Amino acid sequence: MFCSFRFCSSIGKLSKNFGWNFHRKEIDRQFSQKIIDVNTNVVKDVILYKSENDRLLKILNVFGLFQFGLWSYVSLTAFKTLKNVPGGELDEDAVWWKKINLGESKYRNGLTIITFALGWSILTLTWAFTLRSVKYIILRRGGQQATIVTYTPFSKNRLLTLDLNNISAKETRAAAKSFLPLKVKDYYFHYLVDMKGEFKNPLLFDNTVGLKRVWKK
């Protein structure tokens, strides 16, 4: 009876594994079939992706400009108001920061540079994010080129038309969480596709712009 139980268990596991493998092969076959069946030679321009984040990016750029203005003001104030006042004889028991002469050239110039650099860095980061945020991706007629439309800090769109061979997705659309990075050949930064946007033609996207390509160095 025990042998019969073990035999039945083995048969059950074998059937389960066979069923899973068959199901997995069927999924792979269907996916491969979809890839083969996709016609990327489109007869007219096709919108692959669309994202409307104008309001959010405007707020982000206003924040960047405000921070730049604020820290520039702090920088200018530090440069003009901090005076070199020798401390003379100081109490040995004084707190360490009370012994610092902020008007001394190295401290005044250091604070001026650091505060200005902080404001400039915030502005640069907000502008860089805006310029790399994708608004539209359009597959051009013929299926050999795509246009990446991005935002700009001043509410205008920026267009970049490239051969598909010069665009590589860093990961698949299914694996991406918040953003899908797109690498453009000879460009240092990645373009960012917000996954909250709308993929108008997901299968066509996956077989054109969404492919990972390896370039020779």
C-alpha positions as CSV (number, residue, x, y, z in Angstrom):
1,M,0.0,0.0,0.0
2,F,2.9,2.3,0.9
3,C,4.5,1.6,-2.5
4,S,1.2,2.4,-4.2
5,F,1.1,5.7,-2.4
6,R,4.7,6.5,-3.4
7,F,4.0,5.5,-7.0
8,C,0.9,7.7,-7.1
9,S,2.8,10.6,-5.6
10,S,5.5,10.2,-8.2
11,I,3.0,10.1,-11.0
12,G,1.3,13.2,-9.6
13,K,4.6,15.1,-9.4
14,L,5.5,14.0,-12.9
15,S,2.1,15.1,-14.2
16,K,2.4,18.4,-12.5
17,N,5.8,19.1,-13.8
18,F,4.8,18.0,-17.3
19,G,1.8,20.2,-17.1
20,W,3.8,23.2,-16.0
21,N,6.5,22.7,-18.6
22,F,3.8,22.4,-21.3
23,H,2.1,25.6,-20.1
24,R,5.5,27.4,-20.0
25,K,6.4,26.2,-23.5
26,E,2.9,27.3,-24.7
27,I,3.4,30.8,-23.2
28,D,6.9,31.1,-24.9
29,R,5.4,29.8,-28.2
30,Q,2.6,32.4,-28.1
31,F,5.0,35.2,-27.1
32,S,7.4,34.2,-29.9
33,Q,4.5,34.0,-32.3
34,K,3.4,37.5,-31.4
35,I,7.0,38.8,-31.9
36,I,7.1,37.2,-35.3
37,D,3.7,38.5,-36.3
38,V,4.4,42.1,-35.5
39,N,4.8,44.3,-38.6
40,T,7.0,47.2,-37.7
41,N,6.9,48.6,-41.3
42,V,4.2,51.1,-40.5
43,V,2.6,53.0,-43.4
44,K,2.2,56.2,-41.3
45,D,3.6,57.8,-38.1
46,V,2.3,55.9,-35.0
47,I,2.3,57.1,-31.4
48,L,3.8,54.4,-29.3
49,Y,3.8,56.2,-25.9
50,K,2.2,59.3,-24.4
51,S,2.6,60.9,-21.0
52,E,1.1,64.2,-19.8
53,N,3.1,65.5,-16.9
54,D,3.1,69.2,-17.8
55,R,1.8,70.4,-14.4
56,L,4.1,68.3,-12.3
57,L,7.2,69.4,-14.3
58,K,6.2,73.0,-14.2
59,I,6.0,72.8,-10.4
60,L,9.4,71.1,-10.3
61,N,11.0,73.8,-12.4
62,V,9.4,76.6,-10.3
63,F,10.9,74.8,-7.3
64,G,14.3,74.6,-8.9
65,L,14.2,78.3,-9.9
66,F,13.1,79.3,-6.4
67,Q,15.9,77.3,-4.8
68,F,18.5,78.8,-7.1
69,G,17.3,82.3,-6.3
70,L,17.2,81.6,-2.5
71,W,20.7,80.2,-2.4
72,S,22.1,82.8,-4.7
73,Y,20.7,85.4,-2.3
74,V,22.3,83.6,0.7
75,S,25.6,83.4,-1.3
76,L,25.6,87.2,-2.1
77,T,24.6,88.1,1.5
78,A,27.5,85.9,2.9
79,F,30.0,87.6,0.6
80,K,28.9,91.1,1.4
81,T,28.1,91.0,5.1
82,L,30.6,88.7,6.6
83,K,33.4,90.9,7.9
84,N,36.9,89.9,9.0
85,V,36.8,90.7,12.8
86,P,39.8,89.3,14.7
87,G,38.7,87.7,17.8
88,G,41.6,88.8,20.0
89,E,42.1,86.8,23.1
90,L,39.4,84.1,23.4
91,D,38.3,82.2,26.4
92,E,39.8,78.8,26.4
93,D,36.4,77.4,27.6
94,A,34.5,78.9,24.7
95,V,32.5,76.6,22.4
96,W,34.6,75.7,19.3
97,W,32.2,77.4,16.8
98,K,32.5,80.7,18.7
99,K,36.2,80.7,17.9
100,I,35.6,80.7,14.1
101,N,36.0,84.0,12.4
102,L,33.5,83.7,9.5
103,G,34.7,86.9,8.0
104,E,38.1,85.4,7.3
105,S,38.6,85.1,3.6
106,K,38.7,81.3,3.5
107,Y,35.4,81.0,5.4
108,R,33.6,83.8,3.6
109,N,34.7,82.7,0.2
110,G,33.9,79.1,1.1
111,L,30.4,79.8,2.2
112,T,29.8,82.0,-0.8
113,I,30.9,79.2,-3.2
114,I,29.1,76.4,-1.4
115,T,25.7,78.1,-1.1
116,F,25.8,79.3,-4.8
117,A,26.8,75.8,-5.9
118,L,24.0,74.3,-3.9
119,G,21.4,76.4,-5.6
120,W,22.9,75.8,-9.1
121,S,23.0,72.1,-8.5
122,I,19.3,71.9,-7.5
123,L,18.4,73.9,-10.6
124,T,20.6,71.7,-12.8
125,L,19.0,68.5,-11.5
126,T,15.5,69.8,-12.1
127,W,16.3,70.9,-15.6
128,A,18.1,67.7,-16.4
129,F,15.2,65.6,-15.2
130,T,12.8,67.7,-17.2
131,L,14.9,67.5,-20.4
132,R,15.1,63.7,-20.0
133,S,11.4,63.1,-19.3
134,V,9.7,61.6,-22.3
135,K,6.3,63.1,-23.4
136,Y,5.8,61.2,-26.6
137,I,7.5,58.4,-28.6
138,I,6.5,58.3,-32.2
139,L,7.4,55.5,-34.6
140,R,8.1,57.1,-38.0
141,R,6.7,55.8,-41.3
142,G,8.6,52.8,-42.5
143,G,9.5,51.7,-39.0
144,Q,13.2,52.5,-39.2
145,Q,13.2,55.7,-37.1
146,A,11.6,57.0,-33.9
147,T,11.1,60.5,-32.5
148,I,11.5,61.0,-28.8
149,V,9.6,64.1,-27.6
150,T,10.7,65.5,-24.3
151,Y,9.7,68.4,-22.0
152,T,11.8,71.5,-21.6
153,P,12.0,74.0,-18.6
154,F,10.2,76.7,-20.6
155,S,7.1,74.7,-21.7
156,K,8.3,73.9,-25.2
157,N,8.8,70.4,-26.6
158,R,12.2,69.1,-27.7
159,L,12.3,66.6,-30.6
160,L,15.0,64.0,-31.3
161,T,14.6,61.7,-34.3
162,L,16.9,58.7,-34.3
163,D,17.4,55.4,-36.1
164,L,16.0,52.6,-34.0
165,N,19.4,51.0,-34.0
166,N,20.6,53.9,-31.9
167,I,18.0,53.4,-29.1
168,S,18.3,50.7,-26.5
169,A,15.9,49.9,-23.6
170,K,17.8,49.1,-20.4
171,E,15.0,46.7,-19.3
172,T,11.8,45.3,-20.6
173,R,8.5,47.1,-20.2
174,A,7.2,44.3,-18.0
175,A,10.2,44.5,-15.7
176,A,10.2,48.3,-15.3
177,K,8.6,49.7,-12.2
178,S,8.6,53.5,-12.0
179,F,10.6,54.4,-15.1
180,L,11.9,52.7,-18.2
181,P,15.3,54.1,-19.1
182,L,16.1,54.5,-22.8
183,K,19.7,54.7,-23.7
184,V,20.5,56.7,-26.9
185,K,23.8,56.1,-28.5
186,D,26.5,58.7,-28.0
187,Y,24.3,60.4,-25.3
188,Y,25.5,60.3,-21.7
189,F,22.2,60.4,-19.8
190,H,19.2,58.1,-20.2
191,Y,15.8,59.2,-21.3
192,L,13.1,58.3,-18.8
193,V,9.8,56.8,-19.8
194,D,7.3,57.1,-17.0
195,M,5.5,53.8,-16.5
196,K,2.3,55.8,-15.4
197,G,2.1,57.0,-19.0
198,E,0.0,55.4,-21.7
199,F,1.5,52.9,-24.1
200,K,-0.7,53.4,-27.1
201,N,0.8,50.4,-29.0
202,P,2.5,48.2,-26.4
203,L,3.4,45.3,-28.7
204,L,4.8,47.6,-31.4
205,F,6.7,49.5,-28.7
206,D,8.2,46.2,-27.4
207,N,9.5,45.3,-30.8
208,T,10.9,48.7,-31.8
209,V,12.0,51.2,-29.1
210,G,11.6,48.7,-26.3
211,L,14.3,46.3,-27.5
212,K,17.7,46.1,-25.8
213,R,20.5,46.6,-28.2
214,V,24.2,46.1,-27.8
215,W,26.6,48.4,-29.6
216,K,30.2,47.8,-30.5
217,K,32.6,50.1,-28.7
